[in-house]
Amino acid sequence: MIDDMQSEAEPRRIRTVVLLALAGMVAGFPVGWVMGKMGKAAGVLTLPWSDDVALSLAATFVLAGLGVAVLSVSRRGHAILANPSAPDYAAAIHPPQITFFRLQAGVLLLAGVMLGAPVIAGAISHHAPLANGAPLMVAIVAGFALQSLFNVMLWRRADEVYRQVMAETGAVCFWGLQGALFLWACGVKLHVLPEISSWDAIVVLMGVYLLASTVLGYRRGLG
């Protein structure tokens, strides 16, 4: 019986992932189009690769956060968030679970805004550099502090599976990127690899984090 249930759940999980991917592409096209138009209007025809990736990741985080926020306002949405594989619309979702979903939305939205804000500010001031970036930096610091608080609240409300995914994602990012950074630094020191900026490094980190959390979450049945 358990094997039959698992065999039925797997196709549903695959369909869910495919539908979410298609929805992401449909939503991502207009976002990319608008961002491109904004860049041209600001006189920015090309951006460094790390800025392009940062904007793509920022859009992904914002769209995901908005998606979670929208789903968190209805009973049907609660069921999908609680069990994306095979939502049980008749199941009762408790208020703490709804709070958990909304905290997730807040973390994703803040991540997207903080990652995209420096790139957008730099693009807007392409012809006239920012006279003072301190106000934006203060806002980013405040956003980071708020996001950290949300993450602590998420950890305290999470079950063991979710905590395991968070811990595994952190381990993959730390150990994997630590080794990659060490090897790259050696290559730079020996003049066989190009220098990278701190912004390039953090963009790579965020990309790896997003990929690792998605893959590990799916494997644990969270998506």
C-alpha positions in Angstrom: 0.0 0.0 0.0 2.8 2.4 0.9 4.6 1.6 -2.3 1.4 2.3 -4.3 1.0 5.7 -2.5 4.6 6.6 -3.2 4.3 5.6 -6.9 1.2 7.8 -7.2 2.8 10.7 -5.4 5.9 10.8 -7.6 4.1 11.7 -10.8 2.2 14.4 -9.0 5.5 15.9 -7.7 6.9 15.9 -11.2 3.8 17.6 -12.6 3.9 20.2 -9.9 7.6 21.0 -10.6 6.9 21.2 -14.4 3.9 23.5 -13.8 5.9 25.7 -11.4 8.7 25.9 -14.0 6.3 26.9 -16.7 4.7 29.5 -14.5 8.2 30.8 -13.7 9.1 31.1 -17.3 5.8 32.8 -18.1 6.3 35.3 -15.3 10.0 35.7 -15.9 9.6 36.8 -19.5 7.7 40.1 -18.8 10.0 40.8 -15.8 13.1 40.4 -18.0 11.5 42.5 -20.8 10.7 45.3 -18.3 14.2 45.2 -16.8 15.7 45.3 -20.2 13.6 48.4 -21.1 14.5 50.1 -17.9 18.2 49.4 -18.6 18.0 50.9 -22.0 16.0 53.9 -20.7 18.8 54.5 -18.2 21.4 54.3 -21.0 22.8 51.0 -19.8 23.2 48.7 -22.8 25.3 46.0 -21.1 26.0 44.9 -17.6 28.7 42.8 -16.1 27.9 39.1 -15.9 27.5 39.3 -12.1 25.0 42.1 -12.4 23.0 40.1 -14.9 23.0 37.0 -12.7 22.2 39.1 -9.6 19.1 40.7 -11.4 18.0 37.2 -12.5 18.3 35.8 -9.0 16.6 38.9 -7.5 13.7 38.5 -9.9 13.5 34.8 -9.0 13.4 35.5 -5.2 10.8 38.3 -5.6 8.6 36.2 -7.8 8.9 33.2 -5.4 8.1 35.4 -2.4 5.1 36.9 -4.1 3.9 33.4 -5.1 4.2 32.2 -1.5 2.5 35.4 -0.2 -0.4 35.0 -2.6 -0.9 31.3 -1.7 -0.7 32.1 2.0 -4.0 34.0 1.9 -6.4 31.2 0.9 -7.2 27.7 2.2 -6.4 26.2 -1.1 -3.1 28.0 -1.2 -2.3 26.8 2.3 -2.8 23.2 1.2 -0.5 23.6 -1.8 2.2 25.2 0.4 1.9 22.5 3.1 2.1 19.7 0.6 3.1 20.7 -3.0 3.2 17.0 -4.1 -0.4 16.1 -3.4 -2.3 19.0 -1.6 -5.0 17.9 0.8 -7.6 20.7 0.5 -9.6 19.2 3.3 -6.7 19.3 5.8 -6.8 21.9 8.5 -3.9 24.3 8.4 -3.1 25.8 11.8 -2.3 29.5 12.3 1.4 28.8 13.2 1.8 27.1 9.8 0.3 30.2 8.0 2.8 32.4 9.9 5.6 30.1 8.8 4.5 30.5 5.1 4.4 34.2 5.4 7.8 34.4 7.0 9.1 32.4 4.1 7.6 35.0 1.7 9.2 37.8 3.7 12.6 36.1 3.6 12.4 35.6 -0.2 11.2 39.1 -0.9 13.9 40.7 1.2 16.5 38.6 -0.4 15.4 39.7 -3.9 15.2 43.4 -3.0 18.6 43.4 -1.3 20.3 41.6 -4.1 18.7 43.7 -6.9 18.9 47.1 -5.2 22.6 47.8 -5.6 22.5 46.7 -9.3 19.5 48.9 -10.1 20.9 51.9 -8.2 24.2 51.5 -10.1 22.3 51.2 -13.5 20.2 54.3 -12.8 23.2 56.3 -11.8 25.2 55.0 -14.8 25.9 58.5 -16.2 25.9 60.2 -12.9 27.4 58.1 -10.1 25.6 58.1 -6.7 26.7 61.1 -4.7 26.0 59.2 -1.5 25.2 55.5 -1.3 25.0 55.6 2.5 21.1 55.8 2.7 20.7 52.7 0.5 23.4 50.9 2.5 21.6 51.7 5.7 18.3 50.4 4.2 20.1 47.2 3.1 21.6 46.7 6.6 18.1 47.1 8.1 16.7 44.7 5.6 19.4 42.2 6.4 18.7 42.5 10.1 15.0 41.9 9.5 15.6 39.0 7.3 17.9 37.4 9.9 15.1 37.8 12.5 12.7 36.1 10.1 15.2 33.3 9.5 15.5 32.7 13.3 11.7 32.6 13.6 11.5 30.2 10.7 14.1 27.9 12.3 12.2 27.9 15.6 8.9 27.0 13.8 10.4 24.5 11.3 10.0 20.7 11.6 13.0 18.4 11.4 12.8 17.9 7.7 12.9 21.6 7.0 15.7 22.1 9.4 17.7 19.3 7.8 17.3 21.0 4.4 18.5 24.3 5.8 21.5 22.6 7.5 22.4 20.6 4.4 22.1 23.7 2.2 24.4 25.6 4.5 26.9 22.8 4.6 26.9 22.4 0.8 27.5 26.2 0.3 30.1 26.4 3.0 32.2 23.3 2.2 31.7 23.5 -1.6 32.3 27.2 -2.0 35.1 27.3 0.6 37.0 24.8 -1.6 36.2 26.6 -4.8 37.2 29.9 -3.4 40.5 28.5 -2.1 41.4 27.0 -5.4 40.4 30.2 -7.3 42.5 32.3 -4.9 45.5 30.1 -5.5 45.0 30.5 -9.2 44.8 34.3 -8.9 47.9 34.3 -6.8 49.8 32.2 -9.4 48.5 34.5 -12.2 46.6 31.7 -14.0 43.1 32.8 -13.1 41.5 36.3 -13.3 40.7 38.3 -10.2 37.1 38.4 -9.0 35.3 41.0 -6.9 33.5 40.5 -3.7 30.2 41.2 -5.6 31.1 38.4 -8.1 31.7 36.0 -5.2 28.4 36.8 -3.4 26.4 36.4 -6.6 27.9 33.0 -7.1 27.1 32.1 -3.5 23.5 33.1 -3.9 23.2 31.2 -7.1 24.6 28.0 -5.5 22.4 28.5 -2.4 19.3 28.8 -4.6 20.2 25.7 -6.6 21.2 23.6 -3.5 18.1 24.6 -1.5 15.8 23.7 -4.5 17.4 20.3 -5.1 17.7 19.3 -1.5 14.2 20.5 -0.7 12.8 18.5 -3.7 14.6 15.4 -2.6 13.2 15.8 0.9 9.7 16.1 -0.5 9.3 19.8 0.2 8.6 20.7 -3.4 
